[in-house]
């Protein structure tokens, strides 16, 4: 029998599915099942909100009358659902690779800046979950060659649209904020709009690629 997630009642109208104890070597597959389960539950129209996070899913019911039903149903759904049933959107993030720290990242790994750009932009990233600030996507897929410890001294302000690396992850800052990741580039893609029906452009389960923009100055003779 395969290991199953733990499922708890948080309140009389909310539940938590916790998969943090499952195989740590297969995190992406676990996240894909969480996204597929989220999509299925959303289609039932019995929830006010569904919040996928790393290794977990929090479910908020419209009616507390359905709590016991979902406590019984979720284990079976988890066992039966296929991660391949979920299809997220794919985003192309146009990026200017002229970040303040790109030379540091290149030097740290004994690479050229072109190497950093090529390695960072050739990968296909999966959005594991959103957190830290609205629209900030935690991405899976950064090549080990670019894993770089966070800055010893975080910046008090990282500009909106900064593309950065922190340890084994890369991400995009949706707004000006303090931050300790190394800035390697910048994008004008708007990741969060509070006036939009769906404020966050990128959702858990989506995929994205960084598309390098040619430095116009470099094209001049």
N, C-alpha and C positions, 0 to 999 in steps of 0.2 A: 504494500500500500504506500503510495507516494505521500510525502509530508504535505500537510495542509496548513493554510494560514490560520491564525487565531482570530476569532470573530467575537466581538464584545458589544454589549449595549452600553453606550455612553450616557444616554439619557433615555427618557421614555419615547423619544422620537428620532434618535440618532444611533448609528452603529459605526464601529471601527473594524476594518479588515486589516490585520497586521501580518505581513509576510516577511518581517525582518529576520526571522530565525531560519528562513529557507536558504538554499545553497547560494553562498556569496559569490561563487564563480559563475553564476548564471543570472546576474542581475538584470541584464537587458531583457531576457526572456520573461522574467518575472514581471518587469515593468510593462511589457507588451500585454501580458494577461490582465494586469490591472487596468490598462487602457481599454482593452476589449470588454472587460466587465463593466467599466464606467459607461461605455457606449451602450451596452445592453440595458443597464439600469436606467439610463437617461430615456431610452425609448419606451419605458413602462409608464412614464409620466406620474410616478408615485413619489418623486423626490423634489424637494425645493432646491437642493444643491448636492453636488458630488465633487469631492476634492481629492484627486489623486496626488500623492506625494511619493517620496522615495520609499519603496517597500510597503506602502499602505494606501488605503482608500477610506475616506470618511464619508458616510452617507447620511443625509438629512432628510427624513421622511416628511411628507405633507401631513400625514395622519399617524398618531401613535397607535392606532388600531392595527396597523400593518407591521408593527415591530417584530412580533413573534414569528410571523410568516417569513420575514426576511432573515431572521436568525436561523431558520431552518433551511431556507432556499439557497442562501449564499454558498455554503460548503459544496453543494451539488453543482451550482453554476461554475464555481471555481474549477472543479474537477472536470467538467464537461467542455468549458469554453476554450476555444482555440485562439491563440494570440494572433494568428493570421487573419482573423475576422475583423481586426481593427485596421483602418486605413486613414492615416493622418495626412495633412497637407505637406507639400514640399515647398520650401522657401529658398530663394536665391538672394543672398545678402551681399549687395555691392559694397566692397570695402576698399578704402584707401589705406594701404599698409605703410603708414608713416608715423606710427605711434612713438611716443616718447621713450618707450622701453624696448623697442624692437632690436636696437643694437646690443642692449644688455642681454636679451634672451639669446641672440645669435652668439655672442661671445661666451655666454655661460655653457653653451652646448658645442662650442668650437664649430659653428656653422657660419655661413654667410647670411646676410639678410634675405637674399633671394631664396636660399634654402628654407629659411623660416617661412617665407611666404608660400613657397611651393608645398611644403609639408602641411601647413595649416589649411591651405585652400583646397587640397586634393581630397580631404576626408569628407565623408558624409556623416553628419552628426544627428543623433537622436535626442529629442527634448525629453529628459527624464521627468522633470516637474518644474513648476514655477515657484519662486520664493525670493527672499531677501528684500525685494521691492516689487511693486506691480509691473508685470511684464518681463521680469528677469528670468531667463530660461537657463536651467542647469543642463548642460549638454554632455552626452556620452560620445566618445569617439576620438578624443585628442590623442595623436600618436605619441608614444612614449618618448620619442626623440625631443619632444617639446615640453615635457613635464618640468615645470620650473617652480621652486618654492616661492611662496608669497613674499612680497616686499617686507623687509624688516620694519620699515616705518610706513604705515598706510598713508595715502594722500588724504587730505581733508576734503578735497573735491576732485572727483573723476568726472570729466565732461560727458554729457548725454551722447550716446552713440559710440562710446569707446568700446573697441573690441580688445579683450584682454585675456591673459592666461594666469591662472592661479593653481599651483600644484598640478594635479592631473586633469584639470578642467579648463575649458574656455567658455567665454560668455560675452554678452553685450549689455552694457549699462543703459537702461531705458531712460534714465534721468540723471541729472547732476546729483552726485552723492559721494560721501567718503568711500574709500575702497583701497584694498591692499593688493590687487592683482596688477600684473605687468601689462601696460597698454601697448599693443602692437599695431593697432590700426583704428579706423573710424568709419562708421557708416551713417548715412542720412536716413536710413529706413526707420520709420516711426514704429516703435514696438508697443506703445501704450497710449490710448486716447480715451480719457474718462467720459467723453461725450458719445462714444460709439456704442452701438448695441452690444458688440463684443469688444470690450476695451483692449484686451490683449491680442495682438496680431498673431503671436505664436502660442500654440497650445500643447499641453503634454501629449506625447505620441507623435507630434509632427517631426519632420526631418528638415535639415537645412544644409546649405553649402555656402561658403564664403567665396565670392567672385571678385578677384583682384581687379581694381581699376587701374588703367595705365596712367602713370604720372606724366601729365601733359608736358611738363618742363623737360622731361627726359627725352621727348620725341624731337626736340629742336636740335638742329646741328650747331 
